[in-house]
Amino acid sequence: MFVKVTTSGPRRYVQLVESYRDEAGRVKKRTVATLGRMEQLAGELDSVIDGLLKVAGREPTASFAAPATPSTSRP
């Protein structure tokens, strides 16, 4: 699955899309869910990502620690 941004007129929509193969073995794509309009999701994008991570059985982004920066001082 992947996230796709589509345009319809002046609006942009965020969709969750799945790739699969039909009976003939050809690759097809289907929209699993339309997550909403891009401008409306701007402030809620983190919650959408966290929800997708929870469904996938992974930790939400808020619990990820910032990467440690290497120390430049020597003991």
Backbone as XML, in Angstrom:
<?xml version="1.0"?>
<chain id="A" units="angstrom">
  <residue number="1" name="MET">
    <atom name="N" x="0.831" y="-1.179" z="0.000"/>
    <atom name="CA" x="0.000" y="0.000" z="0.000"/>
    <atom name="C" x="0.876" y="1.242" z="0.000"/>
  </residue>
  <residue number="2" name="PHE">
    <atom name="N" x="0.291" y="2.297" z="-0.511"/>
    <atom name="CA" x="1.012" y="3.562" z="-0.540"/>
    <atom name="C" x="0.010" y="4.707" z="-0.479"/>
  </residue>
  <residue number="3" name="VAL">
    <atom name="N" x="0.513" y="5.895" z="-0.196"/>
    <atom name="CA" x="-0.310" y="7.094" z="-0.132"/>
    <atom name="C" x="-0.160" y="7.835" z="-1.452"/>
  </residue>
  <residue number="4" name="LYS">
    <atom name="N" x="-1.284" y="8.280" z="-1.988"/>
    <atom name="CA" x="-1.299" y="8.965" z="-3.277"/>
    <atom name="C" x="-2.079" y="10.268" z="-3.132"/>
  </residue>
  <residue number="5" name="VAL">
    <atom name="N" x="-1.590" y="11.329" z="-3.782"/>
    <atom name="CA" x="-2.295" y="12.604" z="-3.803"/>
    <atom name="C" x="-2.890" y="12.763" z="-5.191"/>
  </residue>
  <residue number="6" name="THR">
    <atom name="N" x="-4.223" y="12.920" z="-5.266"/>
    <atom name="CA" x="-4.901" y="13.106" z="-6.540"/>
    <atom name="C" x="-5.499" y="14.506" z="-6.605"/>
  </residue>
  <residue number="7" name="THR">
    <atom name="N" x="-5.716" y="14.970" z="-7.813"/>
    <atom name="CA" x="-6.279" y="16.295" z="-8.019"/>
    <atom name="C" x="-7.619" y="16.165" z="-8.730"/>
  </residue>
  <residue number="8" name="SER">
    <atom name="N" x="-8.604" y="16.884" z="-8.232"/>
    <atom name="CA" x="-9.915" y="16.963" z="-8.870"/>
    <atom name="C" x="-10.317" y="18.431" z="-8.860"/>
  </residue>
  <residue number="9" name="GLY">
    <atom name="N" x="-10.216" y="19.050" z="-10.019"/>
    <atom name="CA" x="-10.442" y="20.491" z="-10.089"/>
    <atom name="C" x="-9.360" y="21.199" z="-9.300"/>
  </residue>
  <residue number="10" name="PRO">
    <atom name="N" x="-9.728" y="22.157" z="-8.466"/>
    <atom name="CA" x="-8.711" y="22.884" z="-7.692"/>
    <atom name="C" x="-8.318" y="22.160" z="-6.401"/>
  </residue>
  <residue number="11" name="ARG">
    <atom name="N" x="-8.996" y="21.073" z="-6.079"/>
    <atom name="CA" x="-8.744" y="20.381" z="-4.802"/>
    <atom name="C" x="-7.805" y="19.204" z="-4.963"/>
  </residue>
  <residue number="12" name="ARG">
    <atom name="N" x="-7.037" y="18.948" z="-3.884"/>
    <atom name="CA" x="-6.127" y="17.798" z="-3.840"/>
    <atom name="C" x="-6.575" y="16.879" z="-2.710"/>
  </residue>
  <residue number="13" name="TYR">
    <atom name="N" x="-6.631" y="15.570" z="-2.994"/>
    <atom name="CA" x="-7.092" y="14.584" z="-2.031"/>
    <atom name="C" x="-5.988" y="13.589" z="-1.718"/>
  </residue>
  <residue number="14" name="VAL">
    <atom name="N" x="-5.942" y="13.132" z="-0.471"/>
    <atom name="CA" x="-4.974" y="12.117" z="-0.042"/>
    <atom name="C" x="-5.709" y="10.788" z="0.008"/>
  </residue>
  <residue number="15" name="GLN">
    <atom name="N" x="-5.149" y="9.786" z="-0.694"/>
    <atom name="CA" x="-5.784" y="8.474" z="-0.760"/>
    <atom name="C" x="-4.797" y="7.381" z="-0.361"/>
  </residue>
  <residue number="16" name="LEU">
    <atom name="N" x="-5.336" y="6.328" z="0.232"/>
    <atom name="CA" x="-4.569" y="5.126" z="0.532"/>
    <atom name="C" x="-4.869" y="4.146" z="-0.596"/>
  </residue>
  <residue number="17" name="VAL">
    <atom name="N" x="-3.826" y="3.716" z="-1.314"/>
    <atom name="CA" x="-3.988" y="2.908" z="-2.521"/>
    <atom name="C" x="-3.258" y="1.575" z="-2.347"/>
  </residue>
  <residue number="18" name="GLU">
    <atom name="N" x="-3.869" y="0.519" z="-2.894"/>
    <atom name="CA" x="-3.307" y="-0.831" z="-2.823"/>
    <atom name="C" x="-3.019" y="-1.325" z="-4.237"/>
  </residue>
  <residue number="19" name="SER">
    <atom name="N" x="-1.876" y="-1.958" z="-4.428"/>
    <atom name="CA" x="-1.549" y="-2.609" z="-5.698"/>
    <atom name="C" x="-1.859" y="-4.090" z="-5.564"/>
  </residue>
  <residue number="20" name="TYR">
    <atom name="N" x="-2.386" y="-4.676" z="-6.648"/>
    <atom name="CA" x="-2.691" y="-6.110" z="-6.644"/>
    <atom name="C" x="-2.623" y="-6.614" z="-8.079"/>
  </residue>
  <residue number="21" name="ARG">
    <atom name="N" x="-2.704" y="-7.913" z="-8.245"/>
    <atom name="CA" x="-2.721" y="-8.510" z="-9.587"/>
    <atom name="C" x="-4.092" y="-9.112" z="-9.848"/>
  </residue>
  <residue number="22" name="ASP">
    <atom name="N" x="-4.612" y="-8.892" z="-11.052"/>
    <atom name="CA" x="-5.899" y="-9.475" z="-11.407"/>
    <atom name="C" x="-5.713" y="-10.933" z="-11.836"/>
  </residue>
  <residue number="23" name="GLU">
    <atom name="N" x="-6.794" y="-11.552" z="-12.305"/>
    <atom name="CA" x="-6.738" y="-12.967" z="-12.679"/>
    <atom name="C" x="-5.760" y="-13.239" z="-13.815"/>
  </residue>
  <residue number="24" name="ALA">
    <atom name="N" x="-5.544" y="-12.260" z="-14.673"/>
    <atom name="CA" x="-4.616" y="-12.409" z="-15.791"/>
    <atom name="C" x="-3.173" y="-12.087" z="-15.404"/>
  </residue>
  <residue number="25" name="GLY">
    <atom name="N" x="-2.940" y="-11.705" z="-14.156"/>
    <atom name="CA" x="-1.589" y="-11.409" z="-13.693"/>
    <atom name="C" x="-1.154" y="-9.967" z="-13.914"/>
  </residue>
  <residue number="26" name="ARG">
    <atom name="N" x="-2.078" y="-9.117" z="-14.400"/>
    <atom name="CA" x="-1.731" y="-7.718" z="-14.628"/>
    <atom name="C" x="-1.806" y="-6.937" z="-13.319"/>
  </residue>
  <residue number="27" name="VAL">
    <atom name="N" x="-0.884" y="-5.987" z="-13.169"/>
    <atom name="CA" x="-0.858" y="-5.156" z="-11.967"/>
    <atom name="C" x="-1.970" y="-4.114" z="-12.063"/>
  </residue>
  <residue number="28" name="LYS">
    <atom name="N" x="-2.760" y="-4.023" z="-10.999"/>
    <atom name="CA" x="-3.842" y="-3.054" z="-10.906"/>
    <atom name="C" x="-3.689" y="-2.297" z="-9.593"/>
  </residue>
  <residue number="29" name="LYS">
    <atom name="N" x="-4.376" y="-1.171" z="-9.500"/>
    <atom name="CA" x="-4.378" y="-0.385" z="-8.264"/>
    <atom name="C" x="-5.817" y="-0.087" z="-7.897"/>
  </residue>
  <residue number="30" name="ARG">
    <atom name="N" x="-6.119" y="-0.110" z="-6.592"/>
    <atom name="CA" x="-7.454" y="0.271" z="-6.136"/>
    <atom name="C" x="-7.321" y="1.164" z="-4.913"/>
  </residue>
  <residue number="31" name="THR">
    <atom name="N" x="-8.234" y="2.114" z="-4.829"/>
    <atom name="CA" x="-8.257" y="3.032" z="-3.695"/>
    <atom name="C" x="-8.911" y="2.318" z="-2.526"/>
  </residue>
  <residue number="32" name="VAL">
    <atom name="N" x="-8.181" y="2.198" z="-1.423"/>
    <atom name="CA" x="-8.695" y="1.562" z="-0.217"/>
    <atom name="C" x="-9.485" y="2.580" z="0.600"/>
  </residue>
  <residue number="33" name="ALA">
    <atom name="N" x="-8.948" y="3.801" z="0.705"/>
    <atom name="CA" x="-9.626" y="4.843" z="1.477"/>
    <atom name="C" x="-9.188" y="6.210" z="0.986"/>
  </residue>
  <residue number="34" name="THR">
    <atom name="N" x="-10.123" y="7.132" z="0.975"/>
    <atom name="CA" x="-9.800" y="8.535" z="0.748"/>
    <atom name="C" x="-9.723" y="9.173" z="2.122"/>
  </residue>
  <residue number="35" name="LEU">
    <atom name="N" x="-8.536" y="9.672" z="2.461"/>
    <atom name="CA" x="-8.291" y="10.196" z="3.805"/>
    <atom name="C" x="-8.785" y="11.627" z="3.985"/>
  </residue>
  <residue number="36" name="GLY">
    <atom name="N" x="-9.014" y="12.324" z="2.889"/>
    <atom name="CA" x="-9.549" y="13.682" z="2.985"/>
    <atom name="C" x="-8.837" y="14.642" z="2.057"/>
  </residue>
  <residue number="37" name="ARG">
    <atom name="N" x="-9.275" y="15.893" z="2.113"/>
    <atom name="CA" x="-8.652" y="16.922" z="1.299"/>
    <atom name="C" x="-7.338" y="17.361" z="1.920"/>
  </residue>
  <residue number="38" name="MET">
    <atom name="N" x="-6.359" y="17.604" z="1.078"/>
    <atom name="CA" x="-5.013" y="17.938" z="1.518"/>
    <atom name="C" x="-5.006" y="19.152" z="2.445"/>
  </residue>
  <residue number="39" name="GLU">
    <atom name="N" x="-5.735" y="20.205" z="2.091"/>
    <atom name="CA" x="-5.713" y="21.421" z="2.908"/>
    <atom name="C" x="-6.384" y="21.202" z="4.264"/>
  </residue>
  <residue number="40" name="GLN">
    <atom name="N" x="-7.322" y="20.279" z="4.347"/>
    <atom name="CA" x="-7.970" y="19.990" z="5.627"/>
    <atom name="C" x="-7.125" y="19.077" z="6.495"/>
  </residue>
  <residue number="41" name="LEU">
    <atom name="N" x="-6.291" y="18.250" z="5.878"/>
    <atom name="CA" x="-5.442" y="17.321" z="6.627"/>
    <atom name="C" x="-4.142" y="17.943" z="7.105"/>
  </residue>
  <residue number="42" name="ALA">
    <atom name="N" x="-3.818" y="19.135" z="6.631"/>
    <atom name="CA" x="-2.526" y="19.745" z="6.955"/>
    <atom name="C" x="-2.249" y="19.741" z="8.450"/>
  </residue>
  <residue number="43" name="GLY">
    <atom name="N" x="-3.207" y="20.123" z="9.266"/>
    <atom name="CA" x="-3.005" y="20.145" z="10.711"/>
    <atom name="C" x="-3.195" y="18.792" z="11.362"/>
  </residue>
  <residue number="44" name="GLU">
    <atom name="N" x="-3.839" y="17.864" z="10.663"/>
    <atom name="CA" x="-4.158" y="16.557" z="11.232"/>
    <atom name="C" x="-3.312" y="15.433" z="10.646"/>
  </residue>
  <residue number="45" name="LEU">
    <atom name="N" x="-2.330" y="15.780" z="9.826"/>
    <atom name="CA" x="-1.555" y="14.757" z="9.137"/>
    <atom name="C" x="-0.840" y="13.824" z="10.104"/>
  </residue>
  <residue number="46" name="ASP">
    <atom name="N" x="-0.320" y="14.360" z="11.201"/>
    <atom name="CA" x="0.362" y="13.514" z="12.182"/>
    <atom name="C" x="-0.589" y="12.484" z="12.778"/>
  </residue>
  <residue number="47" name="SER">
    <atom name="N" x="-1.834" y="12.873" z="13.037"/>
    <atom name="CA" x="-2.784" y="11.918" z="13.609"/>
    <atom name="C" x="-3.163" y="10.846" z="12.586"/>
  </residue>
  <residue number="48" name="VAL">
    <atom name="N" x="-3.226" y="11.214" z="11.296"/>
    <atom name="CA" x="-3.503" y="10.224" z="10.253"/>
    <atom name="C" x="-2.354" y="9.226" z="10.176"/>
  </residue>
  <residue number="49" name="ILE">
    <atom name="N" x="-1.128" y="9.720" z="10.200"/>
    <atom name="CA" x="0.050" y="8.851" z="10.145"/>
    <atom name="C" x="0.087" y="7.941" z="11.373"/>
  </residue>
  <residue number="50" name="ASP">
    <atom name="N" x="-0.181" y="8.496" z="12.551"/>
    <atom name="CA" x="-0.199" y="7.682" z="13.771"/>
    <atom name="C" x="-1.260" y="6.585" z="13.694"/>
  </residue>
  <residue number="51" name="GLY">
    <atom name="N" x="-2.431" y="6.911" z="13.154"/>
    <atom name="CA" x="-3.482" y="5.914" z="13.011"/>
    <atom name="C" x="-3.085" y="4.792" z="12.074"/>
  </residue>
  <residue number="52" name="LEU">
    <atom name="N" x="-2.431" y="5.135" z="10.964"/>
    <atom name="CA" x="-1.969" y="4.109" z="10.029"/>
    <atom name="C" x="-0.892" y="3.232" z="10.665"/>
  </residue>
  <residue number="53" name="LEU">
    <atom name="N" x="-0.010" y="3.844" z="11.453"/>
    <atom name="CA" x="1.026" y="3.067" z="12.135"/>
    <atom name="C" x="0.411" y="2.109" z="13.154"/>
  </residue>
  <residue number="54" name="LYS">
    <atom name="N" x="-0.616" y="2.556" z="13.882"/>
    <atom name="CA" x="-1.282" y="1.688" z="14.853"/>
    <atom name="C" x="-1.923" y="0.490" z="14.166"/>
  </residue>
  <residue number="55" name="VAL">
    <atom name="N" x="-2.583" y="0.739" z="13.034"/>
    <atom name="CA" x="-3.211" y="-0.346" z="12.280"/>
    <atom name="C" x="-2.156" y="-1.350" z="11.807"/>
  </residue>
  <residue number="56" name="ALA">
    <atom name="N" x="-0.974" y="-0.837" z="11.472"/>
    <atom name="CA" x="0.108" y="-1.704" z="11.007"/>
    <atom name="C" x="0.844" y="-2.388" z="12.160"/>
  </residue>
  <residue number="57" name="GLY">
    <atom name="N" x="0.457" y="-2.057" z="13.406"/>
    <atom name="CA" x="1.101" y="-2.677" z="14.557"/>
    <atom name="C" x="2.438" y="-2.069" z="14.909"/>
  </residue>
  <residue number="58" name="ARG">
    <atom name="N" x="2.659" y="-0.830" z="14.530"/>
    <atom name="CA" x="3.918" y="-0.141" z="14.820"/>
    <atom name="C" x="3.673" y="1.003" z="15.778"/>
  </residue>
  <residue number="59" name="GLU">
    <atom name="N" x="4.741" y="1.516" z="16.355"/>
    <atom name="CA" x="4.661" y="2.613" z="17.316"/>
    <atom name="C" x="4.298" y="3.920" z="16.617"/>
  </residue>
  <residue number="60" name="PRO">
    <atom name="N" x="3.400" y="4.713" z="17.209"/>
    <atom name="CA" x="3.104" y="6.034" z="16.642"/>
    <atom name="C" x="4.333" y="6.932" z="16.649"/>
  </residue>
  <residue number="61" name="THR">
    <atom name="N" x="4.347" y="7.950" z="15.789"/>
    <atom name="CA" x="5.520" y="8.821" z="15.630"/>
    <atom name="C" x="5.838" y="9.607" z="16.890"/>
  </residue>
  <residue number="62" name="ALA">
    <atom name="N" x="4.854" y="9.921" z="17.717"/>
    <atom name="CA" x="5.095" y="10.714" z="18.924"/>
    <atom name="C" x="6.028" y="9.990" z="19.890"/>
  </residue>
  <residue number="63" name="SER">
    <atom name="N" x="6.076" y="8.662" z="19.819"/>
    <atom name="CA" x="6.918" y="7.925" z="20.755"/>
    <atom name="C" x="8.327" y="7.675" z="20.216"/>
  </residue>
  <residue number="64" name="PHE">
    <atom name="N" x="8.589" y="8.084" z="18.963"/>
    <atom name="CA" x="9.936" y="7.924" z="18.427"/>
    <atom name="C" x="10.854" y="8.962" z="19.049"/>
  </residue>
  <residue number="65" name="ALA">
    <atom name="N" x="12.008" y="8.518" z="19.491"/>
    <atom name="CA" x="12.975" y="9.444" z="20.088"/>
    <atom name="C" x="13.770" y="10.110" z="18.974"/>
  </residue>
  <residue number="66" name="ALA">
    <atom name="N" x="14.195" y="11.333" z="19.225"/>
    <atom name="CA" x="15.043" y="12.036" z="18.266"/>
    <atom name="C" x="16.390" y="11.335" z="18.195"/>
  </residue>
  <residue number="67" name="PRO">
    <atom name="N" x="16.973" y="11.236" z="17.013"/>
    <atom name="CA" x="18.261" y="10.558" z="16.886"/>
    <atom name="C" x="19.329" y="11.272" z="17.712"/>
  </residue>
  <residue number="68" name="ALA">
    <atom name="N" x="20.165" y="10.489" z="18.327"/>
    <atom name="CA" x="21.242" y="11.055" z="19.141"/>
    <atom name="C" x="22.270" y="11.713" z="18.252"/>
  </residue>
  <residue number="69" name="THR">
    <atom name="N" x="22.754" y="12.864" z="18.687"/>
    <atom name="CA" x="23.787" y="13.540" z="17.912"/>
    <atom name="C" x="25.143" y="13.131" z="18.479"/>
  </residue>
  <residue number="70" name="PRO">
    <atom name="N" x="26.101" y="12.864" z="17.618"/>
    <atom name="CA" x="27.412" y="12.446" z="18.099"/>
    <atom name="C" x="28.087" y="13.562" z="18.884"/>
  </residue>
  <residue number="71" name="SER">
    <atom name="N" x="28.733" y="13.191" z="19.924"/>
    <atom name="CA" x="29.418" y="14.159" z="20.764"/>
    <atom name="C" x="30.751" y="14.539" z="20.140"/>
  </residue>
  <residue number="72" name="THR">
    <atom name="N" x="31.045" y="15.843" z="20.148"/>
    <atom name="CA" x="32.301" y="16.303" z="19.584"/>
    <atom name="C" x="33.374" y="16.504" z="20.653"/>
  </residue>
  <residue number="73" name="SER">
    <atom name="N" x="32.973" y="16.477" z="21.923"/>
    <atom name="CA" x="33.976" y="16.660" z="22.986"/>
    <atom name="C" x="34.589" y="15.308" z="23.335"/>
  </residue>
  <residue number="74" name="ARG">
    <atom name="N" x="35.831" y="15.363" z="23.769"/>
    <atom name="CA" x="36.540" y="14.134" z="24.158"/>
    <atom name="C" x="36.735" y="14.113" z="25.645"/>
  </residue>
  <residue number="75" name="PRO">
    <atom name="N" x="36.690" y="12.927" z="26.250"/>
    <atom name="CA" x="36.858" y="12.823" z="27.714"/>
    <atom name="C" x="38.236" y="13.191" z="28.185"/>
  </residue>
</chain>
